[in-house]
Amino acid sequence: GLKRGNITFIEQPYYKRLFTELQMEKPVNKIKKIMLLGFPMVDRYYAFSPASHVYARLDQELRLVKLLRSNGYYVIYKPHPVTLNDVEGIFYGYAGEIIKPKFEEVYEKADCIMFGCYATTAFGFSLLTNKPIVLIEVKGNFRYPRAFELIKQRCSVVEAEEVGGKIRFDKKDILAAVEDSLENINYDLLYEFAF
């Protein structure tokens, strides 16, 4: 069988400089606005990740928006750039706001950033910020154990699983993760793998 490789990286001063710049933002003390980053809603199945098809992810994102709004949070939906024109209309009436610009240009609008999937460049950028982050991790994803151990120190991780083509998560776990994300900001991941 295949052996798991080691993570290697090239030290780049760019990330350290960007990290230093992003850390100058005012820290979040209370979460009122949550930005949910959308999955690319395309007609293909991503075999490397469970429940990585449009129906499971669309259902997950709509349920998350409804849950967060019903618990008093203002939800900003950031569609994936590949399908932003295709899905924005679906979220009208659900999200408080739908934004199209690049994530790096609008992340500061939110107090907390929520990812239903970590396989996006926006996730890497968000790790450099001082924003609280919630990651919904579907059981069965391929991940490097050491890196994921450190991700759990930077992000509040909610365990989920695919059941019958849907992503199942506990609503209480989502809400607790949002609140816990304020205190769960540790940058050891960056010091070990980025700088």
Accessible surface in RSA format (square Angstrom, percent):
REM  Atomic radii and reference values for relative SASA: ProtOr
REM  Chains: A
REM  Algorithm: Lee & Richards
REM  Probe-radius: 1.40
REM  Slices: 20
REM RES _ NUM      All-atoms   Total-Side   Main-Chain    Non-polar    All polar
REM                ABS   REL    ABS   REL    ABS   REL    ABS   REL    ABS   REL
RES GLY A   1   126.72 156.3   0.00   N/A 126.72 156.3  50.39 138.3  76.33 170.9
RES LEU A   2   188.02 104.7 153.68 109.9  34.33  86.3 155.16 109.0  32.86  88.4
RES LYS A   3   194.70  95.0 165.54 101.6  29.15  69.4 113.31 102.0  81.39  86.7
RES ARG A   4   123.49  51.8  88.07  44.9  35.42  84.3  38.60  52.8  84.89  51.4
RES GLY A   5    53.05  65.4   0.00   N/A  53.05  65.4  39.54 108.5  13.50  30.2
RES ASN A   6   129.18  89.1 102.96  99.5  26.22  63.1  19.40  46.7 109.78 106.1
RES ILE A   7    69.37  39.5  46.01  34.3  23.36  56.3  50.43  36.3  18.94  51.4
RES THR A   8   122.44  87.1  96.41  97.7  26.03  62.0  67.83  91.1  54.61  82.6
RES PHE A   9    83.79  41.9  52.96  32.8  30.83  80.2  60.98  37.0  22.81  65.3
RES ILE A  10   140.23  79.8 125.83  93.7  14.40  34.7 129.20  93.0  11.03  29.9
RES GLU A  11   125.98  72.3 108.35  82.0  17.63  42.0  29.71  57.5  96.27  78.6
RES GLN A  12    76.93  43.0  73.58  53.8   3.35   8.0  16.18  34.4  60.74  46.1
RES PRO A  13    86.70  63.2  79.18  72.2   7.52  27.3  85.90  70.9   0.80   5.0
RES TYR A  14   117.15  54.7 116.97  66.5   0.19   0.5  82.48  62.0  34.67  42.7
RES TYR A  15    95.09  44.4  95.09  54.1   0.00   0.0  48.19  36.2  46.89  57.8
RES LYS A  16    81.36  39.7  81.36  49.9   0.00   0.0  65.04  58.5  16.33  17.4
RES ARG A  17   149.53  62.8 141.73  72.2   7.80  18.6  75.26 102.9  74.27  45.0
RES LEU A  18    27.47  15.3  24.09  17.2   3.38   8.5  26.77  18.8   0.70   1.9
RES PHE A  19    14.85   7.4  14.85   9.2   0.00   0.0  14.85   9.0   0.00   0.0
RES THR A  20    65.22  46.4  61.96  62.8   3.26   7.8  53.63  72.0  11.59  17.5
RES GLU A  21   113.22  65.0 105.54  79.8   7.68  18.3  36.94  71.4  76.29  62.3
RES LEU A  22    10.76   6.0  10.41   7.4   0.35   0.9  10.74   7.5   0.02   0.0
RES GLN A  23    52.73  29.5  34.66  25.3  18.06  43.0  22.56  48.0  30.16  22.9
RES MET A  24   152.86  79.2 118.32  78.3  34.54  82.2  94.50  80.3  58.36  77.3
RES GLU A  25    72.55  41.7  63.77  48.2   8.78  20.9   9.52  18.4  63.03  51.5
RES LYS A  26   171.09  83.5 150.28  92.2  20.81  49.5  98.52  88.7  72.56  77.3
RES PRO A  27    86.85  63.3  82.97  75.6   3.88  14.1  82.97  68.5   3.88  24.1
RES VAL A  28    27.04  17.8   7.24   6.6  19.80  47.7  12.12  10.5  14.92  40.5
RES ASN A  29   123.69  85.3  96.42  93.2  27.27  65.7  34.84  83.8  88.86  85.9
RES LYS A  30   138.59  67.6 129.07  79.2   9.51  22.7  79.74  71.8  58.85  62.7
RES ILE A  31     7.23   4.1   0.00   0.0   7.23  17.4   0.00   0.0   7.23  19.6
RES LYS A  32   127.39  62.1 124.00  76.1   3.39   8.1  70.09  63.1  57.31  61.0
RES LYS A  33    90.48  44.1  90.48  55.5   0.00   0.0  37.10  33.4  53.38  56.9
RES ILE A  34     0.00   0.0   0.00   0.0   0.00   0.0   0.00   0.0   0.00   0.0
RES MET A  35     0.00   0.0   0.00   0.0   0.00   0.0   0.00   0.0   0.00   0.0
RES LEU A  36     0.10   0.1   0.10   0.1   0.00   0.0   0.10   0.1   0.00   0.0
RES LEU A  37    16.99   9.5  11.43   8.2   5.56  14.0  11.43   8.0   5.56  15.0
RES GLY A  38     9.34  11.5   0.00   N/A   9.34  11.5   0.26   0.7   9.07  20.3
RES PHE A  39    17.69   8.8  12.49   7.7   5.20  13.5  16.70  10.1   0.99   2.8
RES PRO A  40    22.94  16.7  22.70  20.7   0.24   0.9  22.70  18.7   0.24   1.5
RES MET A  41    16.98   8.8   3.36   2.2  13.63  32.4   3.36   2.9  13.63  18.1
RES VAL A  42    22.09  14.5  15.49  14.0   6.60  15.9  20.89  18.1   1.21   3.3
RES ASP A  43   143.38 100.4 111.32 110.8  32.06  75.8  47.14 111.0  96.23  96.0
RES ARG A  44   143.11  60.1 129.40  66.0  13.71  32.7  50.30  68.7  92.81  56.2
RES TYR A  45   122.51  57.2  98.05  55.8  24.46  63.7  74.56  56.0  47.95  59.1
RES TYR A  46    42.59  19.9  39.47  22.5   3.11   8.1  36.45  27.4   6.14   7.6
RES ALA A  47    89.61  82.4  60.33  93.1  29.28  66.6  60.72  85.5  28.90  76.5
RES PHE A  48   125.24  62.7 104.48  64.7  20.76  54.0 117.41  71.2   7.83  22.4
RES SER A  49     4.66   3.9   3.51   4.7   1.16   2.7   3.72   7.9   0.95   1.3
RES PRO A  50    24.86  18.1  19.58  17.8   5.28  19.2  24.03  19.8   0.83   5.1
RES ALA A  51     0.00   0.0   0.00   0.0   0.00   0.0   0.00   0.0   0.00   0.0
RES SER A  52     0.80   0.7   0.80   1.1   0.00   0.0   0.15   0.3   0.65   0.9
RES HIS A  53    41.02  22.4  40.90  28.4   0.12   0.3  32.63  33.6   8.39   9.8
RES VAL A  54    29.26  19.3  28.77  26.0   0.49   1.2  28.85  25.1   0.41   1.1
RES TYR A  55   168.81  78.8 162.88  92.7   5.94  15.5 117.74  88.5  51.07  63.0
RES ALA A  56     0.68   0.6   0.00   0.0   0.68   1.6   0.68   1.0   0.00   0.0
RES ARG A  57     1.59   0.7   1.59   0.8   0.00   0.0   0.50   0.7   1.09   0.7
RES LEU A  58    36.05  20.1  36.05  25.8   0.00   0.0  36.05  25.3   0.00   0.0
RES ASP A  59    34.48  24.2  29.80  29.7   4.69  11.1  14.51  34.2  19.97  19.9
RES GLN A  60     0.53   0.3   0.53   0.4   0.00   0.0   0.00   0.0   0.53   0.4
RES GLU A  61     2.93   1.7   2.93   2.2   0.00   0.0   0.34   0.7   2.59   2.1
RES LEU A  62    32.60  18.2  32.60  23.3   0.00   0.0  32.60  22.9   0.00   0.0
RES ARG A  63    62.16  26.1  57.85  29.5   4.31  10.3  47.56  65.0  14.60   8.8
RES LEU A  64     0.00   0.0   0.00   0.0   0.00   0.0   0.00   0.0   0.00   0.0
RES VAL A  65     0.22   0.1   0.22   0.2   0.00   0.0   0.22   0.2   0.00   0.0
RES LYS A  66   106.57  52.0  99.41  61.0   7.16  17.0  55.45  49.9  51.12  54.5
RES LEU A  67    15.92   8.9  10.98   7.9   4.94  12.4  15.46  10.9   0.46   1.2
RES LEU A  68     0.00   0.0   0.00   0.0   0.00   0.0   0.00   0.0   0.00   0.0
RES ARG A  69   106.62  44.8  90.66  46.2  15.96  38.0  17.41  23.8  89.21  54.1
RES SER A  70    90.93  76.8  48.91  65.3  42.02  96.8  51.35 109.4  39.58  55.4
RES ASN A  71    71.83  49.5  44.07  42.6  27.77  66.9  12.24  29.5  59.60  57.6
RES GLY A  72    70.28  86.7   0.00   N/A  70.28  86.7  38.13 104.6  32.15  72.0
RES TYR A  73    27.39  12.8  21.93  12.5   5.46  14.2  12.75   9.6  14.64  18.0
RES TYR A  74    87.84  41.0  82.37  46.9   5.47  14.2  69.75  52.4  18.10  22.3
RES VAL A  75     0.00   0.0   0.00   0.0   0.00   0.0   0.00   0.0   0.00   0.0
RES ILE A  76     1.31   0.7   1.31   1.0   0.00   0.0   1.31   0.9   0.00   0.0
RES TYR A  77     0.24   0.1   0.24   0.1   0.00   0.0   0.00   0.0   0.24   0.3
RES LYS A  78     6.59   3.2   5.84   3.6   0.74   1.8   4.06   3.7   2.52   2.7
RES PRO A  79     0.45   0.3   0.00   0.0   0.45   1.6   0.00   0.0   0.45   2.8
RES HIS A  80    39.44  21.6  36.02  25.0   3.42   8.7  18.98  19.6  20.46  23.8
RES PRO A  81    88.35  64.4  73.09  66.6  15.25  55.4  73.28  60.5  15.07  93.6
RES VAL A  82   100.89  66.4  69.73  63.1  31.16  75.1  77.59  67.4  23.30  63.2
RES THR A  83     4.86   3.5   3.60   3.6   1.26   3.0   4.49   6.0   0.37   0.6
RES LEU A  84    27.76  15.5  27.19  19.5   0.57   1.4  27.19  19.1   0.57   1.5
RES ASN A  85   108.91  75.1  87.21  84.3  21.70  52.3  28.05  67.5  80.87  78.2
RES ASP A  86   103.79  72.7  77.77  77.4  26.02  61.5  24.60  57.9  79.19  79.0
RES VAL A  87     4.94   3.2   4.94   4.5   0.00   0.0   4.94   4.3   0.00   0.0
RES GLU A  88    30.54  17.5  30.54  23.1   0.00   0.0   7.43  14.4  23.11  18.9
RES GLY A  89    45.19  55.7   0.00   N/A  45.19  55.7  28.33  77.7  16.86  37.8
RES ILE A  90    70.29  40.0  57.83  43.1  12.45  30.0  65.58  47.2   4.71  12.8
RES PHE A  91     0.00   0.0   0.00   0.0   0.00   0.0   0.00   0.0   0.00   0.0
RES TYR A  92   134.99  63.0 121.24  69.0  13.75  35.8  94.55  71.1  40.44  49.9
RES GLY A  93    75.73  93.4   0.00   N/A  75.73  93.4  41.23 113.2  34.49  77.2
RES TYR A  94    78.86  36.8  75.72  43.1   3.14   8.2  38.10  28.6  40.76  50.2
RES ALA A  95     9.69   8.9   0.00   0.0   9.69  22.0   0.00   0.0   9.69  25.7
RES GLY A  96    34.50  42.5   0.00   N/A  34.50  42.5   8.14  22.3  26.36  59.0
RES GLU A  97    48.57  27.9  41.89  31.7   6.68  15.9  25.56  49.4  23.00  18.8
RES ILE A  98    29.62  16.9   3.39   2.5  26.23  63.2   3.39   2.4  26.23  71.2
RES ILE A  99    12.31   7.0  10.07   7.5   2.25   5.4  12.31   8.9   0.00   0.0
RES LYS A 100    87.47  42.7  78.26  48.0   9.21  21.9  47.70  42.9  39.76  42.4
RES PRO A 101    63.77  46.5  51.56  47.0  12.21  44.4  63.65  52.6   0.12   0.7
RES LYS A 102   129.36  63.1 122.69  75.3   6.66  15.9  71.81  64.6  57.54  61.3
RES PHE A 103     9.57   4.8   6.76   4.2   2.81   7.3   6.76   4.1   2.81   8.0
RES GLU A 104    62.78  36.0  49.62  37.5  13.17  31.3  25.27  48.9  37.52  30.6
RES GLU A 105   106.26  61.0  85.08  64.4  21.17  50.4  42.30  81.8  63.95  52.2
RES VAL A 106     8.92   5.9   8.92   8.1   0.00   0.0   8.92   7.8   0.00   0.0
RES TYR A 107    10.54   4.9  10.54   6.0   0.00   0.0   7.10   5.3   3.44   4.2
RES GLU A 108    85.86  49.3  68.57  51.9  17.29  41.2  38.43  74.3  47.43  38.7
RES LYS A 109    87.79  42.8  74.37  45.6  13.43  32.0  51.46  46.3  36.34  38.7
RES ALA A 110     0.59   0.5   0.00   0.0   0.59   1.3   0.28   0.4   0.31   0.8
RES ASP A 111    30.89  21.6  30.89  30.7   0.00   0.0   0.00   0.0  30.89  30.8
RES CYS A 112     0.00   0.0   0.00   0.0   0.00   0.0   0.00   0.0   0.00   0.0
RES ILE A 113     0.00   0.0   0.00   0.0   0.00   0.0   0.00   0.0   0.00   0.0
RES MET A 114     0.00   0.0   0.00   0.0   0.00   0.0   0.00   0.0   0.00   0.0
RES PHE A 115     0.96   0.5   0.96   0.6   0.00   0.0   0.96   0.6   0.00   0.0
RES GLY A 116     5.57   6.9   0.00   N/A   5.57   6.9   4.22  11.6   1.34   3.0
RES CYS A 117    21.12  16.0  15.56  17.3   5.56  13.1   9.70  24.6  11.42  12.3
RES TYR A 118    58.97  27.5  53.82  30.6   5.16  13.4  44.31  33.3  14.66  18.1
RES ALA A 119    58.05  53.4  22.15  34.2  35.90  81.7  32.93  46.4  25.13  66.6
RES THR A 120    44.11  31.4  24.05  24.4  20.05  47.8  24.57  33.0  19.54  29.5
RES THR A 121   123.15  87.6 107.59 109.1  15.55  37.1  88.95 119.5  34.20  51.7
RES ALA A 122     7.05   6.5   6.90  10.6   0.16   0.4   7.05   9.9   0.00   0.0
RES PHE A 123    11.03   5.5  11.03   6.8   0.00   0.0  11.03   6.7   0.00   0.0
RES GLY A 124    36.90  45.5   0.00   N/A  36.90  45.5  31.69  87.0   5.21  11.7
RES PHE A 125    26.47  13.2  21.22  13.1   5.24  13.6  23.77  14.4   2.70   7.7
RES SER A 126     0.00   0.0   0.00   0.0   0.00   0.0   0.00   0.0   0.00   0.0
RES LEU A 127    14.14   7.9  14.14  10.1   0.00   0.0  14.14   9.9   0.00   0.0
RES LEU A 128     7.02   3.9   7.02   5.0   0.00   0.0   7.02   4.9   0.00   0.0
RES THR A 129     0.48   0.3   0.48   0.5   0.00   0.0   0.48   0.6   0.00   0.0
RES ASN A 130    14.00   9.7  11.92  11.5   2.08   5.0   8.48  20.4   5.52   5.3
RES LYS A 131    15.12   7.4  15.12   9.3   0.00   0.0   1.37   1.2  13.75  14.7
RES PRO A 132     0.66   0.5   0.66   0.6   0.00   0.0   0.66   0.5   0.00   0.0
RES ILE A 133     0.21   0.1   0.00   0.0   0.21   0.5   0.00   0.0   0.21   0.6
RES VAL A 134     0.00   0.0   0.00   0.0   0.00   0.0   0.00   0.0   0.00   0.0
RES LEU A 135     0.08   0.0   0.08   0.1   0.00   0.0   0.08   0.1   0.00   0.0
RES ILE A 136     1.28   0.7   0.00   0.0   1.28   3.1   0.00   0.0   1.28   3.5
RES GLU A 137     0.26   0.2   0.26   0.2   0.00   0.0   0.00   0.0   0.26   0.2
RES VAL A 138     0.50   0.3   0.45   0.4   0.05   0.1   0.45   0.4   0.05   0.1
RES LYS A 139   138.99  67.8 129.21  79.3   9.78  23.3  80.32  72.3  58.68  62.5
RES GLY A 140    62.23  76.7   0.00   N/A  62.23  76.7  34.09  93.5  28.15  63.0
RES ASN A 141    18.19  12.5   6.12   5.9  12.06  29.1   0.00   0.0  18.19  17.6
RES PHE A 142   134.69  67.4 123.23  76.3  11.46  29.8 129.88  78.7   4.81  13.8
RES ARG A 143    81.89  34.4  72.54  37.0   9.35  22.3  18.68  25.5  63.21  38.3
RES TYR A 144    58.47  27.3  52.79  30.0   5.68  14.8  23.33  17.5  35.14  43.3
RES PRO A 145    80.80  58.9  71.01  64.7   9.79  35.6  76.85  63.4   3.95  24.6
RES ARG A 146    91.31  38.3  87.62  44.7   3.69   8.8  42.14  57.6  49.18  29.8
RES ALA A 147    15.78  14.5  15.78  24.4   0.00   0.0  15.78  22.2   0.00   0.0
RES PHE A 148     9.94   5.0   9.06   5.6   0.87   2.3   9.06   5.5   0.87   2.5
RES GLU A 149    85.21  48.9  81.76  61.9   3.45   8.2  28.85  55.8  56.36  46.0
RES LEU A 150     3.11   1.7   2.68   1.9   0.43   1.1   2.68   1.9   0.43   1.2
RES ILE A 151    20.92  11.9  20.92  15.6   0.00   0.0  20.92  15.1   0.00   0.0
RES LYS A 152    97.97  47.8  87.61  53.8  10.36  24.7  36.51  32.9  61.46  65.5
RES GLN A 153    63.52  35.5  60.35  44.1   3.17   7.5  28.30  60.2  35.22  26.7
RES ARG A 154     1.07   0.5   0.93   0.5   0.14   0.3   0.93   1.3   0.14   0.1
RES CYS A 155     0.38   0.3   0.00   0.0   0.38   0.9   0.11   0.3   0.26   0.3
RES SER A 156     8.65   7.3   5.08   6.8   3.57   8.2   7.56  16.1   1.09   1.5
RES VAL A 157    34.87  22.9   4.18   3.8  30.70  74.0   4.18   3.6  30.70  83.3
RES VAL A 158     4.26   2.8   1.34   1.2   2.92   7.0   4.26   3.7   0.00   0.0
RES GLU A 159    98.36  56.5  86.68  65.6  11.68  27.8  63.11 122.1  35.25  28.8
RES ALA A 160     6.46   5.9   0.00   0.0   6.46  14.7   4.53   6.4   1.94   5.1
RES GLU A 161    74.96  43.0  74.96  56.7   0.00   0.0  11.40  22.0  63.57  51.9
RES GLU A 162    68.48  39.3  44.42  33.6  24.06  57.3  14.16  27.4  54.33  44.4
RES VAL A 163    72.97  48.0  67.60  61.2   5.37  12.9  71.36  62.0   1.61   4.4
RES GLY A 164    83.71 103.2   0.00   N/A  83.71 103.2  45.50 124.9  38.21  85.6
RES GLY A 165    30.74  37.9   0.00   N/A  30.74  37.9  19.86  54.5  10.88  24.4
RES LYS A 166    86.09  42.0  86.09  52.8   0.00   0.0  41.82  37.6  44.27  47.2
RES ILE A 167     0.00   0.0   0.00   0.0   0.00   0.0   0.00   0.0   0.00   0.0
RES ARG A 168   104.88  44.0 102.66  52.3   2.22   5.3  38.57  52.7  66.31  40.2
RES PHE A 169    27.19  13.6   2.63   1.6  24.56  63.9   9.18   5.6  18.01  51.5
RES ASP A 170    72.18  50.6  61.29  61.0  10.89  25.7  22.46  52.9  49.72  49.6
RES LYS A 171   133.85  65.3 131.13  80.5   2.72   6.5  73.64  66.3  60.20  64.1
RES LYS A 172   164.08  80.0 159.39  97.8   4.69  11.2 104.53  94.1  59.55  63.4
RES ASP A 173    70.43  49.3  66.58  66.3   3.84   9.1  11.15  26.2  59.27  59.1
RES ILE A 174     0.00   0.0   0.00   0.0   0.00   0.0   0.00   0.0   0.00   0.0
RES LEU A 175    41.32  23.0  39.99  28.6   1.33   3.3  40.34  28.3   0.98   2.6
RES ALA A 176    51.24  47.1  41.65  64.3   9.59  21.8  50.45  71.0   0.80   2.1
RES ALA A 177     7.10   6.5   4.02   6.2   3.08   7.0   6.71   9.5   0.39   1.0
RES VAL A 178     0.00   0.0   0.00   0.0   0.00   0.0   0.00   0.0   0.00   0.0
RES GLU A 179    87.72  50.4  80.83  61.2   6.89  16.4  46.50  90.0  41.22  33.7
RES ASP A 180    84.47  59.2  79.20  78.8   5.26  12.4  21.64  50.9  62.83  62.7
RES SER A 181     0.44   0.4   0.10   0.1   0.34   0.8   0.20   0.4   0.25   0.3
RES LEU A 182    39.69  22.1  23.78  17.0  15.91  40.0  23.80  16.7  15.89  42.8
RES GLU A 183   158.11  90.8 126.98  96.1  31.13  74.1  57.58 111.4 100.53  82.1
RES ASN A 184    39.49  27.2  35.60  34.4   3.89   9.4  11.60  27.9  27.89  27.0
RES ILE A 185    53.62  30.5  27.83  20.7  25.79  62.2  27.86  20.1  25.76  69.9
RES ASN A 186    53.63  37.0  48.98  47.3   4.65  11.2  14.30  34.4  39.32  38.0
RES TYR A 187    39.58  18.5  34.71  19.7   4.87  12.7  33.75  25.4   5.83   7.2
RES ASP A 188    69.57  48.7  67.82  67.5   1.75   4.1  11.55  27.2  58.02  57.9
RES LEU A 189    13.62   7.6  13.07   9.4   0.55   1.4  13.07   9.2   0.55   1.5
RES LEU A 190     8.95   5.0   8.77   6.3   0.19   0.5   8.95   6.3   0.00   0.0
RES TYR A 191   115.85  54.1  98.56  56.1  17.29  45.0  76.15  57.2  39.70  48.9
RES GLU A 192    69.03  39.6  53.89  40.8  15.15  36.1  34.18  66.1  34.86  28.5
RES PHE A 193    38.84  19.4  30.14  18.7   8.70  22.6  30.14  18.3   8.70  24.9
RES ALA A 194    22.59  20.8  16.77  25.9   5.82  13.2  21.35  30.1   1.24   3.3
RES PHE A 195    34.33  17.2  13.61   8.4  20.72  53.9  23.35  14.2  10.98  31.4
END  Absolute sums over single chains surface
CHAIN  1 A    10361.0       8257.0       2104.0       5800.5       4560.5
END  Absolute sums over all chains
TOTAL         10361.0       8257.0       2104.0       5800.5       4560.5
